[in-house]
Amino acid sequence: MITSSGAKCDVCGRFILPFDPEERVNPFKVKGINRELHCDNKCKQLLIDAGKDWHKLPDGPLRTAFEEAEKTQITNHST
């Protein structure tokens, strides 16, 4: 996400500080989330490696969003 303090990784939750010329703010989309997300280079590779299995993501905002969505689905199905 882009904040007033700079870019923040939607995967790990850390600010992306591109002091290293190789570091980038990488935009990406996730089905079911209606906005552009951003990640650093390390987390971009983690996203690629995780594929469609969000359980492989590290702790952070994106994993939390998937966990909350799963809890909501379970709650809605059990009522």
Secondary structure as the mmCIF struct_conf table of DSSP 4:
data_model
#
loop_
_struct_conf.conf_type_id
_struct_conf.id
_struct_conf.beg_label_comp_id
_struct_conf.beg_label_asym_id
_struct_conf.beg_label_seq_id
_struct_conf.end_label_comp_id
_struct_conf.end_label_asym_id
_struct_conf.end_label_seq_id
STRN STRN1 ILE A 2 THR A 3
TURN_TY1_P TURN_TY1_P1 SER A 4 SER A 5
STRN STRN2 GLY A 6 ALA A 7
STRN STRN3 LYS A 8 LYS A 8
TURN_TY1_P TURN_TY1_P2 ASP A 10 CYS A 12
STRN STRN4 PHE A 15 PHE A 15
TURN_TY1_P TURN_TY1_P3 PRO A 18 PHE A 19
BEND BEND1 ASP A 20 ASP A 20
TURN_TY1_P TURN_TY1_P4 PRO A 21 GLU A 22
STRN STRN5 ASN A 26 PHE A 28
TURN_TY1_P TURN_TY1_P5 LYS A 31 GLY A 32
BEND BEND2 ARG A 35 ARG A 35
STRN STRN6 LEU A 37 CYS A 39
HELX_RH_AL_P HELX_RH_AL_P1 ASN A 41 ALA A 50
TURN_TY1_P TURN_TY1_P6 GLY A 51 LYS A 52
HELX_RH_3T_P HELX_RH_3T_P1 TRP A 54 LYS A 56
BEND BEND3 LEU A 57 LEU A 57
HELX_LH_PP_P HELX_LH_PP_P1 PRO A 58 PRO A 58
BEND BEND4 ASP A 59 GLY A 60
HELX_RH_AL_P HELX_RH_AL_P2 PRO A 61 SER A 78
#
